[in-house]
Amino acid sequence: MKGTVEAMGRTNGLLAILTDRGDYTIAAPMSGQVEIGDRIDGPLNRVGRQDLTNLTKRLSFPVVIEDWSCDASRARTLLSK
């Protein structure tokens, strides 16, 4: 599944990834440099530790998926915690 990093939590560092299906995956990066606008590929529909690929930077990085299939309101709530 692919998506684009659309937002980042200022205090918690979470990523809001807008998937190509039109919903959001919320992920906590464990390492790696990710920026708004980066294209991401990987299992964006599975909660827990996952390895994703940053297609923009051509590197893999581990994350913990906190939630998936979120609407924009839920994504904003999770990013603001």
N, C-alpha and C positions, 0 to 999 in steps of 0.2 A: 504494500500500500504506500502511496506517495502523498506528500503534502508540503506545505510551505510554512516556515516559522513566521507567524503573524504578530506575536507579542511575547514579551517576557515580563515576569513578575519582578517588580523593583526590589521588594524585600525578601522574597522567597526563592528567586532564581528559576521559577518554573517557566516552561515553554508552552505556549499555545500554538499548536500546529494545526493549521487549517488543511484538512485532508481533501483530496481530489473528489471525495464524495460530498463535500460541503459541510461536514461537521468538524468538531475540534477534538484533538487528543491533547491531554495535559501531561507533560513529562518533566521529571526532575533530572537534568543531566548530571552524571557522576564525574565526567571529565570531558575534555574536548572543547574546542571553541565553536560556538554556534551563534549566529547573528540573525536578526530579523531579515527576512527575505531569502534565507538559505532554503534550498530544496532538500527534503528529507525522504528517505526510503526505508522501509522495514515494517515490522509487525506493530503498526500503530493501533491495532484493535485488540491488544492483549495487555491486561493489567500485570504489573510486576516488572522485574528486571528484564530488559531487552537490549539487544545491540542494534543500533540504527546506523544508517549510512548518510553522511552529509554529502549529497551529490554535488553541491556547489564547490565544496572544498576538497572533495574526493578523499574523505577519511571516515572511519568508523568510530563510534563512540557509544559508551554504555549509558543507559537512562533507566529510571524507574517510572513506568507509566502509572500515573495516579488515577486517571479517568479517561474514558474515550467515548465517542459518539455524543459529545456535549454540544449544546447550542451555544450561541455567543454569550448569552447571559450567564450561563453556568461557567463558561470559561473565564469570564471577567471576575466572577466571584472567587474562583479558585486561585487566580493570579493575584488577587488583592489580599489574600490571607497572610 
